[in-house]
């Protein structure tokens, strides 16, 4: 059997060699407190600001527009709360997002609703895309914020961020994008795309866990989530985790340099996976066929449970998921797939594959063959599948 195949990079990536080298250097040579005035602290400060400059350069930002955080969830929280509270001071308490955002966005919006904000969650088209026209129709005079993710973390569809950003800039509305699945994997220019705030997480592009950043366009109001110190220009208290930040910057630089080659390789892998899995009867590719990132494939298979499929794939040496790793312990079907309009019984039989560019052709074939064999095995044991095949229940795929 082939070596263990890791195909869940949308959940987390292996920490790369560039990141590990940068982290080790920071731990051994720059271990001082960046807020200290003596030489050792200032050496650490130099490393911190070098990382800030490197991160900013990849997304077309200025270094002073970068706030280091513990990851994407914190960055989402800070961005959304900052825009909401700044809008409230002007009498604007309407917030717009989509029904299939990451829960870091959705749960923050739910909390703000309890504080008196009005929230509009845009319906998602069947192809897993929200358009600028959808946003325009929802805008109101009291809209303070639009938050739309750049790439959906479960199905991989790419949103028209530049068009949405231009619309929001024209209307004077703050635009935030959760770009956790985009940064390091697709070209981004925050100024050209009219993005006011952007969230990112290091462990999605070969960096360490526990590090991320929030881009905030100069002049956009932002407030701290964590009080206590003057770090990050008084916007994020706590001594900066320089080893993790240095690792993130090195990983992002490496990802940016290899982005074109990675995208080409992953697109070819994606197409082979889609072709092979589409041959399984009563299967469905979730999300637009073309408007998707190179590295994510999401399928539903009628008549099975996704959890059983994942366990049997693991036994076959394949690591995959049925959706976001943040909700993998839940027995409920994916809110993303439900937002596409899929019935509960179909959404339960989902599979997300997000391989790395290093996957071999033989491994791709092993995934396709294994999924086909396991789906057939599970269906053979399923009374639900018998009812579908005997015509007692209608097929939904």
C-alpha positions as CSV (number, residue, x, y, z in Angstrom):
1,X,0.0,0.0,0.0
2,X,1.3,3.5,-0.7
3,X,2.6,5.6,2.2
4,X,0.1,7.4,4.4
5,X,-1.5,10.1,2.2
6,X,-2.3,13.4,3.9
7,X,-5.2,15.1,2.0
8,X,-6.5,17.5,4.6
9,X,-4.3,20.6,4.0
10,X,-7.4,22.8,4.3
11,X,-7.4,21.8,8.0
12,X,-3.7,22.3,8.6
13,X,-0.5,22.0,6.7
14,X,2.8,20.5,7.7
15,X,5.2,23.1,9.1
16,X,7.8,23.8,6.3
17,X,11.5,23.8,6.5
18,X,11.8,27.6,6.0
19,X,9.4,28.2,8.9
20,X,11.3,25.8,11.2
21,X,14.6,27.4,10.3
22,X,13.3,30.9,11.0
23,X,11.7,29.8,14.3
24,X,14.9,28.1,15.5
25,X,16.9,31.3,14.7
26,X,14.4,33.4,16.6
27,X,14.5,31.1,19.6
28,X,18.3,30.9,19.7
29,X,19.3,34.4,18.5
30,X,16.3,36.7,19.1
31,X,14.9,35.5,22.3
32,X,14.7,38.9,24.0
33,X,11.5,40.8,24.6
34,X,10.8,43.0,21.6
35,X,9.5,45.7,23.9
36,X,12.8,46.0,25.9
37,X,15.1,48.9,25.2
38,X,18.4,47.1,25.7
39,X,20.3,45.5,22.7
40,X,19.0,42.0,23.0
41,X,15.4,43.3,23.1
42,X,16.0,45.6,20.1
43,X,17.5,42.7,18.1
44,X,14.3,40.8,18.7
45,X,12.4,44.0,17.7
46,X,14.3,44.0,14.4
47,X,13.2,40.4,13.8
48,X,9.6,41.3,14.6
49,X,9.5,44.2,12.2
50,X,11.3,42.3,9.5
51,X,8.6,39.7,9.7
52,X,5.9,42.4,9.5
53,X,7.5,43.9,6.4
54,X,7.8,40.4,4.7
55,X,4.1,39.6,5.5
56,X,2.9,42.9,4.2
57,X,4.8,42.7,1.0
58,X,3.1,39.4,0.0
59,X,-0.4,41.0,0.1
60,X,0.6,44.5,-1.2
61,X,0.2,46.2,2.2
62,X,2.3,48.6,4.2
63,X,4.1,47.1,7.3
64,X,2.2,49.4,9.6
65,X,-1.1,48.0,8.4
66,X,-0.3,44.5,9.8
67,X,-1.3,43.4,13.3
68,X,0.0,40.0,14.5
69,X,-2.6,37.7,16.1
70,X,-2.9,34.2,17.4
71,X,-4.6,33.1,14.1
72,X,-7.5,33.6,11.8
73,X,-10.2,33.3,14.4
74,X,-8.8,36.1,16.5
75,X,-8.2,38.2,13.5
76,X,-11.8,37.7,12.3
77,X,-13.1,38.6,15.8
78,X,-11.1,41.8,16.0
79,X,-12.0,42.9,12.5
80,X,-15.7,42.4,12.8
81,X,-16.0,43.8,16.3
82,X,-13.9,46.9,15.4
83,X,-16.0,47.7,12.3
84,X,-19.3,47.1,14.2
85,X,-18.5,49.3,17.1
86,X,-17.0,52.0,14.9
87,X,-20.2,52.0,12.8
88,X,-22.4,52.1,15.9
89,X,-20.8,55.4,16.9
90,X,-22.2,56.8,13.6
91,X,-25.6,55.2,14.0
92,X,-24.8,52.4,11.6
93,X,-25.5,49.0,13.2
94,X,-26.2,46.8,10.1
95,X,-23.7,44.0,9.3
96,X,-23.7,41.9,6.1
97,X,-22.0,38.5,5.7
98,X,-22.9,35.1,4.1
99,X,-24.5,32.0,5.4
100,X,-21.5,29.8,4.7
101,X,-18.7,31.8,6.5
102,X,-16.4,30.1,9.0
103,X,-17.8,30.0,12.4
104,X,-15.3,32.5,13.7
105,X,-17.3,35.0,11.6
106,X,-20.8,33.6,12.2
107,X,-20.5,33.2,15.9
108,X,-19.1,36.7,16.3
109,X,-22.0,38.1,14.3
110,X,-24.4,36.1,16.5
111,X,-22.9,37.7,19.6
112,X,-23.2,41.2,18.1
113,X,-26.9,40.5,17.3
114,X,-27.5,40.0,21.0
115,X,-25.9,43.4,21.5
116,X,-28.4,45.0,19.2
117,X,-26.8,44.9,15.8
118,X,-28.8,43.8,12.8
119,X,-27.2,41.0,10.7
120,X,-28.0,40.0,7.2
121,X,-26.6,36.6,6.1
122,X,-26.7,36.4,2.3
123,X,-28.0,33.2,0.7
124,X,-25.4,31.3,-1.2
125,X,-26.1,30.3,-4.8
126,X,-26.2,26.6,-5.6
127,X,-22.7,26.8,-7.1
128,X,-21.3,28.1,-3.8
129,X,-20.7,31.7,-4.8
130,X,-21.9,35.0,-3.5
131,X,-21.9,37.8,-6.0
132,X,-21.3,41.6,-5.8
133,X,-24.9,42.0,-6.9
134,X,-26.1,40.0,-3.9
135,X,-24.1,42.3,-1.6
136,X,-25.4,45.4,-3.4
137,X,-29.0,44.3,-2.9
138,X,-28.5,43.9,0.8
139,X,-26.7,47.2,1.5
140,X,-28.6,49.8,3.6
141,X,-27.9,53.3,4.6
142,X,-27.0,52.0,8.1
143,X,-24.6,49.2,6.9
144,X,-21.3,49.4,8.7
145,X,-19.6,46.2,7.5
146,X,-19.6,43.6,4.8
147,X,-17.6,40.4,5.6
148,X,-17.2,37.9,2.8
149,X,-14.6,35.1,2.8
150,X,-12.2,34.9,-0.1
151,X,-12.2,31.2,-0.5
152,X,-14.7,28.9,1.2
153,X,-12.9,26.5,3.6
154,X,-15.1,23.5,2.9
155,X,-15.9,23.5,-0.8
156,X,-13.1,25.7,-2.1
157,X,-15.2,28.2,-4.2
158,X,-13.6,31.6,-4.8
159,X,-15.6,34.7,-4.2
160,X,-15.4,37.8,-6.4
161,X,-13.5,39.8,-3.7
162,X,-12.3,42.6,-6.0
163,X,-15.8,43.3,-7.2
164,X,-17.3,43.3,-3.7
165,X,-14.4,45.4,-2.4
166,X,-15.0,48.0,-5.2
167,X,-18.7,48.1,-4.4
168,X,-18.1,48.6,-0.7
169,X,-15.5,51.3,-1.3
170,X,-18.0,53.2,-3.5
171,X,-20.7,53.0,-0.8
172,X,-18.4,53.9,2.0
173,X,-18.8,50.6,3.8
174,X,-15.9,48.7,5.5
175,X,-15.1,45.5,3.7
176,X,-13.5,42.6,5.5
177,X,-12.5,39.2,4.1
178,X,-11.6,36.0,5.9
179,X,-8.7,35.0,3.6
180,X,-7.4,32.1,5.7
181,X,-7.8,29.7,2.8
182,X,-6.5,32.2,0.2
183,X,-3.3,33.8,1.6
184,X,-0.3,32.0,0.4
185,X,-2.3,30.1,-2.3
186,X,-3.6,32.8,-4.6
187,X,-2.4,36.3,-5.6
188,X,-3.8,39.0,-3.3
189,X,-3.3,42.8,-3.5
190,X,-5.3,44.4,-0.7
191,X,-5.2,47.9,-2.2
192,X,-6.0,46.9,-5.8
193,X,-8.8,44.7,-4.5
194,X,-10.2,47.5,-2.2
195,X,-10.0,45.3,0.9
196,X,-10.2,47.2,4.2
197,X,-9.4,44.3,6.5
198,X,-8.1,40.8,5.9
199,X,-7.6,37.8,8.2
200,X,-5.0,35.1,7.8
201,X,-3.6,32.1,9.6
202,X,0.0,30.8,9.4
203,X,-0.7,27.1,9.7
204,X,-2.7,27.1,6.4
205,X,0.4,27.9,4.3
206,X,3.2,25.9,6.0
207,X,3.7,28.1,9.1
208,X,3.2,27.2,12.8
209,X,-0.1,27.1,14.6
210,X,-0.9,29.9,17.0
211,X,0.2,32.7,14.6
212,X,-1.8,34.8,12.2
213,X,-2.3,38.4,11.2
214,X,-4.9,41.0,10.6
215,X,-4.4,43.6,7.8
216,X,-6.2,46.9,8.5
217,X,-6.1,49.6,5.9
218,X,-4.6,52.8,7.1
219,X,-7.4,55.0,8.4
220,X,-9.9,52.2,9.1
221,X,-10.8,52.2,12.9
222,X,-9.6,49.2,14.8
223,X,-9.7,48.4,18.5
224,X,-8.0,45.8,20.6
225,X,-9.6,42.6,21.7
226,X,-7.0,42.0,24.4
227,X,-6.1,44.7,26.9
228,X,-2.9,44.8,29.0
229,X,0.1,46.2,27.1
230,X,1.2,48.5,24.4
231,X,2.3,45.8,21.9
232,X,1.2,46.0,18.3
233,X,0.7,49.7,18.5
234,X,-1.7,49.3,21.4
235,X,-3.9,47.0,19.3
236,X,-3.0,43.6,20.6
237,X,-1.6,43.3,24.2
238,X,0.8,40.5,25.1
239,X,4.4,39.9,24.3
240,X,4.7,38.9,20.7
241,X,5.4,35.3,19.9
242,X,8.4,36.1,17.8
243,X,9.4,32.5,16.9
244,X,5.9,31.8,15.5
245,X,5.7,35.1,13.8
246,X,9.1,34.6,12.2
247,X,8.1,31.2,11.1
248,X,4.9,32.6,9.6
249,X,6.7,35.2,7.6
250,X,9.2,32.7,6.2
251,X,6.5,30.3,5.3
252,X,4.5,33.0,3.5
253,X,7.5,34.1,1.6
254,X,8.2,30.6,0.5
255,X,4.5,30.0,-0.4
256,X,4.4,33.2,-2.5
257,X,7.5,32.2,-4.4
258,X,6.1,28.8,-5.3
259,X,2.5,29.8,-5.7
260,X,2.3,29.5,-9.5
261,X,3.9,26.1,-9.7
262,X,1.8,24.8,-6.8
263,X,-1.4,26.1,-8.4
264,X,-0.6,24.4,-11.7
265,X,0.2,21.1,-10.0
266,X,-2.8,21.2,-7.7
267,X,-5.2,22.1,-10.5
268,X,-4.1,19.0,-12.4
269,X,-4.6,16.9,-9.3
270,X,-8.0,18.5,-8.6
271,X,-9.2,17.7,-12.1
272,X,-8.2,14.0,-11.8
273,X,-9.9,13.7,-8.5
274,X,-13.1,15.3,-9.8
275,X,-13.1,13.1,-12.9
276,X,-12.5,9.9,-10.9
277,X,-15.0,10.6,-8.1
278,X,-17.7,11.8,-10.5
279,X,-17.7,8.3,-11.9
280,X,-19.1,7.0,-8.7
281,X,-22.9,6.6,-9.2
282,X,-25.1,9.2,-7.3
283,X,-22.2,11.5,-6.4
284,X,-22.1,15.2,-6.5
285,X,-19.3,17.8,-6.7
286,X,-20.1,20.6,-4.4
287,X,-19.3,24.1,-5.6
288,X,-18.7,25.8,-8.9
289,X,-16.8,23.6,-11.4
290,X,-14.4,26.4,-12.4
291,X,-14.6,29.2,-9.9
292,X,-12.7,27.3,-7.2
293,X,-9.2,27.2,-5.7
294,X,-6.8,24.6,-7.0
295,X,-6.5,22.5,-3.9
296,X,-10.0,21.6,-2.6
297,X,-12.4,19.0,-3.8
298,X,-15.7,18.4,-2.0
299,X,-18.1,15.6,-2.9
300,X,-21.3,14.2,-1.5
301,X,-22.2,10.5,-1.9
302,X,-25.8,9.5,-1.5
303,X,-26.7,6.7,0.9
304,X,-23.7,6.8,3.2
305,X,-22.5,8.7,6.3
306,X,-19.4,10.8,6.0
307,X,-17.9,9.7,9.3
308,X,-17.9,6.1,8.3
309,X,-16.2,7.0,5.0
310,X,-13.5,8.9,6.8
311,X,-12.7,6.1,9.2
312,X,-12.4,3.6,6.4
313,X,-10.3,6.0,4.4
314,X,-8.0,6.3,7.4
315,X,-7.7,2.5,7.5
316,X,-6.7,2.7,3.9
317,X,-3.9,5.2,4.7
318,X,-5.7,8.4,3.6
319,X,-6.4,11.4,5.8
320,X,-9.4,13.4,4.7
321,X,-12.3,15.3,6.3
322,X,-16.0,15.9,5.8
323,X,-15.8,19.6,6.3
324,X,-14.2,22.2,8.6
325,X,-11.8,20.8,11.2
326,X,-13.3,23.3,13.7
327,X,-16.6,21.4,13.6
328,X,-15.4,17.8,12.9
329,X,-16.7,16.6,16.3
330,X,-20.2,17.6,15.4
331,X,-22.8,15.1,14.2
332,X,-24.7,17.9,12.4
333,X,-24.3,18.2,8.6
334,X,-22.1,21.0,7.3
335,X,-23.7,24.4,7.5
336,X,-21.9,25.1,4.3
337,X,-23.6,22.3,2.4
338,X,-26.9,23.2,3.9
339,X,-26.4,26.8,2.7
340,X,-26.1,25.4,-0.9
341,X,-29.5,23.9,-0.5
342,X,-28.5,20.3,-0.1
343,X,-30.9,18.1,2.0
344,X,-29.6,16.9,5.4
345,X,-29.4,13.3,4.3
346,X,-27.2,14.2,1.3
347,X,-25.0,16.7,3.3
348,X,-24.2,14.0,5.8
349,X,-22.4,12.0,3.1
350,X,-19.7,14.5,2.3
351,X,-16.0,14.3,1.8
352,X,-13.4,17.0,1.5
353,X,-10.0,16.3,-0.1
354,X,-7.3,19.0,0.0
355,X,-4.0,17.3,-1.0
356,X,-0.6,19.0,-1.2
357,X,1.2,19.7,-4.4
358,X,3.7,16.9,-3.5
359,X,1.0,14.1,-3.9
360,X,2.1,11.5,-6.5
361,X,0.0,10.2,-9.4
362,X,-0.2,6.8,-7.8
363,X,-1.5,8.4,-4.6
364,X,-4.2,10.2,-6.5
365,X,-5.3,6.9,-8.0
366,X,-5.2,5.2,-4.6
367,X,-7.6,7.9,-3.3
368,X,-10.0,7.5,-6.2
369,X,-10.0,3.7,-6.0
370,X,-10.3,3.7,-2.2
371,X,-13.2,6.1,-2.1
372,X,-15.1,4.1,-4.8
373,X,-14.6,0.8,-3.0
374,X,-15.5,2.2,0.4
375,X,-18.7,4.0,-0.9
376,X,-19.7,0.7,-2.5
377,X,-19.0,-1.2,0.7
378,X,-21.0,1.2,2.9
379,X,-23.9,1.2,0.5
380,X,-24.0,-2.6,0.5
381,X,-24.6,-2.5,4.2
382,X,-27.1,0.4,4.2
383,X,-30.9,-0.1,4.4
384,X,-31.2,3.5,3.2
385,X,-29.4,2.6,0.0
386,X,-31.6,-0.5,-0.4
387,X,-34.7,1.8,-0.2
388,X,-33.2,4.1,-2.7
389,X,-32.3,1.4,-5.2
390,X,-35.6,-0.4,-4.8
391,X,-37.5,2.8,-5.5
392,X,-39.0,3.0,-2.0
393,X,-37.3,6.4,-1.7
394,X,-36.4,8.8,-4.5
395,X,-32.7,9.4,-5.3
396,X,-31.7,13.0,-4.4
397,X,-28.4,12.9,-6.4
